[in-house]
Each structure stands twice: as structure tokens, then as C-alpha cells.
């Protein structure tokens, strides 16, 4: 069983930056791919970025070039550096393991709120 605790969210103006952190605990030996997801009010949760233990990354088209995902395997921590933030980035951000076929774990953390104002 793995648990995730997200932090680093906040209120920023358009064009600002935030760095989110995701601390994993529990059976972290089983983690290979970890993803950052976000969910805005009235919308489905979407995958923003993912990273494998080896460092292979992928990004949603909407954030590519602005967001950077990274991980520290020794510290069991995943980061999401968000630059050039836009109001459309406003959402609750979650991290979770990506399992077989990219399906996330069924256990989600509390997430961290990111609000971008103009």
C-alpha cells in the first residue's frame, strides 16, 4: 500500500510559478510510473504529466513546455514545476501511481489546490 501527500499549491497570478511536491510512503518499492493529475470543478480528472523510475517523462499537450515533472527516487518524492501559469491551470492537483495500462491506484490523497488569477 502506497500513500501520497501533495503540497505546494497556492494562489498565484497569471504568469507565475509554483512547485508541487508529492511525498510517497508505504510500499514504494513497487512504484514505477507516477503521474500528476488535476481536476477542475465540473470536469473529469486528467493526467497532466508522468515520469518513470528511469526518468522517462510525458506531458499533456496543454502543459508541455510550461510544466516539468521530476522525481527523487531516493527520497520517494515527485515534483511538478509549473511555470507561466494560466487561469486554465486552476484545479486540485493530485499525484498517484500509474499501474497496468496506465490505470491509477484507487486510493487518492487530498490533493493540493492551485488557483491562478488574472
C-alpha positions as CSV (number, residue, x, y, z in Angstrom):
1,X,0.0,0.0,0.0
2,X,1.3,3.4,-1.0
3,X,0.1,6.8,0.2
4,X,0.8,10.2,-1.3
5,X,0.8,13.6,0.3
6,X,0.7,16.6,-2.1
7,X,1.9,20.0,-1.1
8,X,3.0,23.3,-2.7
9,X,-0.3,24.6,-4.1
10,X,-1.5,28.2,-3.6
11,X,-2.8,31.3,-5.2
12,X,-0.7,32.9,-8.0
13,X,-1.3,35.4,-10.7
14,X,-1.2,34.6,-14.4
15,X,2.4,34.0,-15.5
16,X,3.5,33.0,-12.0
17,X,5.2,29.8,-10.9
18,X,4.6,27.1,-8.3
19,X,6.4,23.9,-7.5
20,X,4.3,21.0,-6.2
21,X,5.8,18.2,-4.2
22,X,4.4,14.6,-3.8
23,X,5.8,12.5,-0.9
24,X,5.2,8.8,-1.2
25,X,5.3,6.4,1.7
26,X,4.5,2.8,2.3
27,X,5.3,0.1,-0.3
28,X,7.3,2.5,-2.5
29,X,9.4,-0.3,-3.9
30,X,6.5,-1.2,-6.3
31,X,6.4,2.2,-7.9
32,X,7.5,2.6,-11.4
33,X,5.4,5.3,-13.1
34,X,4.0,8.2,-11.1
35,X,1.7,10.8,-12.5
36,X,0.4,14.2,-11.6
37,X,-3.3,14.6,-12.2
38,X,-5.6,17.6,-11.9
39,X,-9.3,18.1,-11.6
40,X,-11.2,21.4,-12.0
41,X,-14.7,21.9,-10.8
42,X,-17.2,20.2,-13.1
43,X,-14.5,18.5,-15.1
44,X,-13.1,15.0,-15.1
45,X,-9.7,14.3,-13.6
46,X,-7.0,14.4,-16.2
47,X,-3.4,13.3,-16.4
48,X,-1.0,16.3,-16.6
49,X,2.4,14.6,-16.6
50,X,4.0,11.3,-15.7
51,X,7.5,10.0,-15.0
52,X,9.0,6.6,-14.7
53,X,11.7,5.5,-12.3
54,X,14.2,5.7,-15.1
55,X,13.2,9.3,-15.8
56,X,11.0,8.9,-18.9
57,X,8.5,11.7,-19.0
58,X,5.3,12.6,-20.8
59,X,3.1,15.7,-20.7
60,X,-0.4,16.7,-21.7
61,X,-0.4,19.0,-24.7
62,X,-1.9,21.8,-22.6
63,X,1.1,22.0,-20.3
64,X,4.0,20.9,-22.4
65,X,6.8,23.5,-22.4
66,X,5.5,25.1,-19.2
67,X,5.5,22.2,-16.7
68,X,8.4,19.9,-15.8
69,X,8.0,16.7,-13.8
70,X,10.9,15.2,-11.9
71,X,11.5,12.7,-9.1
72,X,14.0,11.8,-6.5
73,X,13.9,8.1,-6.1
74,X,16.0,8.1,-3.0
75,X,13.6,10.4,-1.3
76,X,10.4,8.9,-2.8
77,X,9.4,12.3,-3.9
78,X,7.9,13.6,-7.2
79,X,7.8,17.2,-8.2
80,X,5.9,19.3,-10.7
81,X,7.5,22.6,-11.6
82,X,4.8,24.8,-13.1
83,X,5.8,28.0,-14.9
84,X,3.8,30.5,-17.0
85,X,0.7,29.6,-15.2
86,X,-2.7,30.4,-16.7
87,X,-6.2,30.6,-15.3
88,X,-7.0,27.3,-17.1
89,X,-4.5,25.6,-14.8
90,X,-6.7,26.2,-11.8
91,X,-7.5,22.8,-10.3
92,X,-6.8,20.4,-7.5
93,X,-3.6,18.6,-8.3
94,X,-3.0,15.0,-7.2
95,X,-0.2,12.5,-7.6
96,X,-0.8,8.8,-7.9
97,X,0.9,5.7,-9.2
98,X,0.1,4.6,-12.7
99,X,-0.4,0.9,-12.8
100,X,-1.2,-1.6,-15.6
101,X,-2.4,0.2,-18.8
102,X,-1.9,3.5,-17.1
103,X,-4.8,3.0,-14.6
104,X,-4.1,4.9,-11.4
105,X,-4.3,3.5,-8.0
106,X,-7.8,3.6,-6.5
107,X,-6.6,5.5,-3.4
108,X,-6.2,9.2,-3.9
109,X,-4.7,11.7,-1.5
110,X,-6.2,15.0,-0.5
111,X,-4.5,16.9,-3.3
112,X,-3.3,20.5,-3.3
113,X,-5.2,23.4,-4.7
114,X,-3.7,25.6,-7.4
115,X,-5.6,28.8,-8.2
116,X,-4.4,31.1,-11.0
117,X,-5.9,34.5,-11.1
118,X,-5.6,37.3,-13.7
